[in-house]
C-alpha cells in the first residue's frame, strides 16, 4: 500500500479512475496496485508521478513497520492484556486465561444490600 500516493490523489482532488486513466491503465488494476495486490510498472509510476506533480520516489514509498522497543510487552500474542482482572490466574493455569466467575447474589442477599426496600410476603 502506498499512503503517499493515496494522500496525493486526495489532496489534488482526483478520483482514482482519473489517475488510472492518466496512467493508461484499467481502474481495477490501479486499485489492485494501490492496495499492494499487484505491482505498478516503472512506466506507470512515472506517468502517475507526472500527472500528480510529485516525485515518484516519494509517491511509491512502502510502509515499513518500526522496530519494537522491547521484546516483552504487556500484550499477549493475541493482543489481550495479561493484566486484565479476569486473567489474574494466568500463571497458575499454564498461561491460559481463566475468567473469574462471580456468582449471582441470592434474593435475600440483594435485599440485605438494599435496606430501603421492604418486602412483604403474603401467603395465599
Phi and psi restraints in degrees (value plus and minus 20) as a CYANA .aco file:
   2 UNK   PHI    -141.0  -101.0
   2 UNK   PSI      70.7   110.7
   3 UNK   PHI     -84.5   -44.5
   3 UNK   PSI     -51.6   -11.6
   4 UNK   PHI     -87.8   -47.8
   4 UNK   PSI     -57.4   -17.4
   5 UNK   PHI     -83.6   -43.6
   5 UNK   PSI     -67.3   -27.3
   6 UNK   PHI     -83.0   -43.0
   6 UNK   PSI     -61.2   -21.2
   7 UNK   PHI     -81.6   -41.6
   7 UNK   PSI     -65.2   -25.2
   8 UNK   PHI     -84.5   -44.5
   8 UNK   PSI     -59.5   -19.5
   9 UNK   PHI     -83.1   -43.1
   9 UNK   PSI     -65.1   -25.1
  10 UNK   PHI     -87.1   -47.1
  10 UNK   PSI     -58.4   -18.4
  11 UNK   PHI     -83.7   -43.7
  11 UNK   PSI     -60.4   -20.4
  12 UNK   PHI    -104.5   -64.5
  12 UNK   PSI     -21.8    18.2
  13 UNK   PHI      39.6    79.6
  13 UNK   PSI      25.3    65.3
  14 UNK   PHI    -123.4   -83.4
  14 UNK   PSI     133.0   173.0
  15 UNK   PHI    -104.1   -64.1
  15 UNK   PSI     134.4   174.4
  16 UNK   PHI     -81.3   -41.3
  16 UNK   PSI     -57.0   -17.0
  17 UNK   PHI     -86.4   -46.4
  17 UNK   PSI     -49.6    -9.6
  18 UNK   PHI     -88.0   -48.0
  18 UNK   PSI     -60.3   -20.3
  19 UNK   PHI     -87.8   -47.8
  19 UNK   PSI     -60.3   -20.3
  20 UNK   PHI     -82.1   -42.1
  20 UNK   PSI     -64.2   -24.2
  21 UNK   PHI     -83.1   -43.1
  21 UNK   PSI     -61.1   -21.1
  22 UNK   PHI     -84.9   -44.9
  22 UNK   PSI     -50.4   -10.4
  23 UNK   PHI    -106.1   -66.1
  23 UNK   PSI     -24.4    15.6
  24 UNK   PHI      55.2    95.2
  24 UNK   PSI      13.3    53.3
  25 UNK   PHI    -150.5  -110.5
  25 UNK   PSI     141.4   181.4
  26 UNK   PHI     -89.3   -49.3
  26 UNK   PSI     125.1   165.1
  27 UNK   PHI     -86.6   -46.6
  27 UNK   PSI     -52.3   -12.3
  28 UNK   PHI     -89.7   -49.7
  28 UNK   PSI     -57.5   -17.5
  29 UNK   PHI     -86.2   -46.2
  29 UNK   PSI     -60.2   -20.2
  30 UNK   PHI     -79.1   -39.1
  30 UNK   PSI     -63.6   -23.6
  31 UNK   PHI     -82.4   -42.4
  31 UNK   PSI     -63.9   -23.9
  32 UNK   PHI     -83.6   -43.6
  32 UNK   PSI     -60.4   -20.4
  33 UNK   PHI     -88.0   -48.0
  33 UNK   PSI     -62.0   -22.0
  34 UNK   PHI     -85.7   -45.7
  34 UNK   PSI     -51.3   -11.3
  35 UNK   PHI    -107.7   -67.7
  35 UNK   PSI     -24.6    15.4
  36 UNK   PHI      73.5   113.5
  36 UNK   PSI     -14.8    25.2
  37 UNK   PHI    -102.5   -62.5
  37 UNK   PSI     -39.5     0.5
  38 UNK   PHI    -159.0  -119.0
  38 UNK   PSI     155.7   195.7
  39 UNK   PHI    -137.3   -97.3
  39 UNK   PSI     119.2   159.2
  40 UNK   PHI     -92.8   -52.8
  40 UNK   PSI     123.3   163.3
  41 UNK   PHI     -98.2   -58.2
  41 UNK   PSI     143.8   183.8
  42 UNK   PHI     -82.1   -42.1
  42 UNK   PSI     -57.9   -17.9
  43 UNK   PHI     -84.6   -44.6
  43 UNK   PSI     -62.1   -22.1
  44 UNK   PHI     -84.6   -44.6
  44 UNK   PSI     -60.0   -20.0
  45 UNK   PHI     -80.5   -40.5
  45 UNK   PSI     -64.2   -24.2
  46 UNK   PHI     -86.5   -46.5
  46 UNK   PSI     -60.6   -20.6
  47 UNK   PHI     -83.6   -43.6
  47 UNK   PSI     -62.9   -22.9
  48 UNK   PHI     -84.7   -44.7
  48 UNK   PSI     -64.2   -24.2
  49 UNK   PHI     -82.4   -42.4
  49 UNK   PSI     -61.0   -21.0
  50 UNK   PHI     -85.5   -45.5
  50 UNK   PSI     -63.1   -23.1
  51 UNK   PHI     -84.2   -44.2
  51 UNK   PSI     -62.3   -22.3
  52 UNK   PHI    -103.5   -63.5
  52 UNK   PSI     -41.4    -1.4
  53 UNK   PHI      62.8   102.8
  53 UNK   PSI       6.0    46.0
  54 UNK   PHI    -143.9  -103.9
  54 UNK   PSI     140.4   180.4
  55 UNK   PHI     -89.1   -49.1
  55 UNK   PSI     117.1   157.1
  56 UNK   PHI     -83.5   -43.5
  56 UNK   PSI     -55.2   -15.2
  57 UNK   PHI     -83.4   -43.4
  57 UNK   PSI     -54.6   -14.6
  58 UNK   PHI     -98.6   -58.6
  58 UNK   PSI     -62.4   -22.4
  59 UNK   PHI     -80.6   -40.6
  59 UNK   PSI     -56.7   -16.7
  60 UNK   PHI    -127.4   -87.4
  60 UNK   PSI      10.5    50.5
  61 UNK   PHI     -91.6   -51.6
  61 UNK   PSI     114.3   154.3
  62 UNK   PHI    -111.3   -71.3
  62 UNK   PSI     134.7   174.7
  63 UNK   PHI     -96.2   -56.2
  63 UNK   PSI     111.1   151.1
  64 UNK   PHI    -143.7  -103.7
  64 UNK   PSI     104.9   144.9
  65 UNK   PHI     -87.9   -47.9
  65 UNK   PSI     127.7   167.7
  66 UNK   PHI     -92.5   -52.5
  66 UNK   PSI     140.0   180.0
  67 UNK   PHI     -91.0   -51.0
  67 UNK   PSI     128.2   168.2
  68 UNK   PHI     -92.5   -52.5
  68 UNK   PSI     121.6   161.6
  69 UNK   PHI     -94.6   -54.6
  69 UNK   PSI     -57.0   -17.0
  70 UNK   PHI    -166.3  -126.3
  70 UNK   PSI     135.8   175.8
  71 UNK   PHI     -97.8   -57.8
  71 UNK   PSI     -58.8   -18.8
  72 UNK   PHI    -115.0   -75.0
  72 UNK   PSI      88.1   128.1
  73 UNK   PHI    -128.1   -88.1
  73 UNK   PSI     153.3   193.3
  74 UNK   PHI     -99.4   -59.4
  74 UNK   PSI     -23.5    16.5
  75 UNK   PHI    -125.3   -85.3
  75 UNK   PSI     125.0   165.0
  76 UNK   PHI     -99.4   -59.4
  76 UNK   PSI     150.1   190.1
  77 UNK   PHI     -77.1   -37.1
  77 UNK   PSI     -47.0    -7.0
  78 UNK   PHI    -105.8   -65.8
  78 UNK   PSI     -22.3    17.7
  79 UNK   PHI      71.7   111.7
  79 UNK   PSI     -15.1    24.9
  80 UNK   PHI    -111.8   -71.8
  80 UNK   PSI     125.5   165.5
  81 UNK   PHI     -92.8   -52.8
  81 UNK   PSI     119.1   159.1
  82 UNK   PHI     -93.1   -53.1
  82 UNK   PSI     -37.4     2.6
  83 UNK   PHI    -124.9   -84.9
  83 UNK   PSI      -0.5    39.5
  84 UNK   PHI     -88.1   -48.1
  84 UNK   PSI     126.7   166.7
  85 UNK   PHI     -79.0   -39.0
  85 UNK   PSI     -54.7   -14.7
  86 UNK   PHI     -92.4   -52.4
  86 UNK   PSI     -31.7     8.3
  87 UNK   PHI    -132.3   -92.3
  87 UNK   PSI      10.5    50.5
  88 UNK   PHI     -87.6   -47.6
  88 UNK   PSI     -45.4    -5.4
  89 UNK   PHI    -116.5   -76.5
  89 UNK   PSI       2.9    42.9
  90 UNK   PHI     -77.6   -37.6
  90 UNK   PSI     -66.4   -26.4
  91 UNK   PHI     -90.0   -50.0
  91 UNK   PSI     -48.4    -8.4
  92 UNK   PHI    -101.9   -61.9
  92 UNK   PSI     -35.8     4.2
  93 UNK   PHI    -131.0   -91.0
  93 UNK   PSI      14.3    54.3
  94 UNK   PHI      45.5    85.5
  94 UNK   PSI       9.8    49.8
  95 UNK   PHI      66.4   106.4
  95 UNK   PSI     -23.0    17.0
  96 UNK   PHI    -106.1   -66.1
  96 UNK   PSI     126.3   166.3
  97 UNK   PHI    -108.1   -68.1
  97 UNK   PSI      96.4   136.4
  98 UNK   PHI    -133.3   -93.3
  98 UNK   PSI      88.0   128.0
  99 UNK   PHI     -85.3   -45.3
  99 UNK   PSI     121.4   161.4
 100 UNK   PHI     -97.7   -57.7
 100 UNK   PSI     117.9   157.9
 101 UNK   PHI    -126.9   -86.9
 101 UNK   PSI     112.4   152.4
 102 UNK   PHI    -124.2   -84.2
 102 UNK   PSI     101.1   141.1
 103 UNK   PHI     -88.2   -48.2
 103 UNK   PSI     128.7   168.7
 104 UNK   PHI     -87.5   -47.5
 104 UNK   PSI     109.5   149.5
 105 UNK   PHI     -87.9   -47.9
 105 UNK   PSI     128.1   168.1
 106 UNK   PHI     -93.7   -53.7
 106 UNK   PSI     148.6   188.6
 107 UNK   PHI     -82.7   -42.7
 107 UNK   PSI     -60.5   -20.5
 108 UNK   PHI     -88.5   -48.5
 108 UNK   PSI     -55.8   -15.8
 109 UNK   PHI     -86.3   -46.3
 109 UNK   PSI     -57.4   -17.4
 110 UNK   PHI     -84.5   -44.5
 110 UNK   PSI     -61.7   -21.7
 111 UNK   PHI     -87.1   -47.1
 111 UNK   PSI     -55.9   -15.9
 112 UNK   PHI     -86.3   -46.3
 112 UNK   PSI     -53.4   -13.4
 113 UNK   PHI     -94.6   -54.6
 113 UNK   PSI     -38.8     1.2
 114 UNK   PHI    -144.9  -104.9
 114 UNK   PSI      61.2   101.2
 115 UNK   PHI     -87.9   -47.9
 115 UNK   PSI     -35.5     4.5
 116 UNK   PHI     -95.4   -55.4
 116 UNK   PSI     -31.6     8.4
 117 UNK   PHI    -110.7   -70.7
 117 UNK   PSI     107.5   147.5
 118 UNK   PHI    -136.4   -96.4
 118 UNK   PSI     108.3   148.3
 119 UNK   PHI    -135.3   -95.3
 119 UNK   PSI     110.1   150.1
 120 UNK   PHI    -129.9   -89.9
 120 UNK   PSI      99.3   139.3
 121 UNK   PHI    -111.6   -71.6
 121 UNK   PSI     109.9   149.9
 122 UNK   PHI    -137.4   -97.4
 122 UNK   PSI     123.3   163.3
 123 UNK   PHI    -128.9   -88.9
 123 UNK   PSI     108.7   148.7
